[in-house]
Amino acid sequence: MRKFTIALDKDINKQYNDAAIYYQKSIDEGEINLETFLNLSFLYWNFQDFGFFSYYKISEELRN
């Protein structure tokens, strides 16, 4: 079951990364609107949380 969870996490992380690249490209091309900015901000916030929790090895139970 653990291998399945890791594979699923990698797929979800790739989707987040692809979305962040898409939103960043839209902003760089001057297509700025509030929805794009908020979506990119939310993704970066999630990436930051994931990095912090991973670095300090905080368990899933303590994350929320």
Long-range contacts (C-beta under 8 A, 24 or more apart in sequence): 16-43, 16-46, 16-47, 19-43, 20-44, 20-47
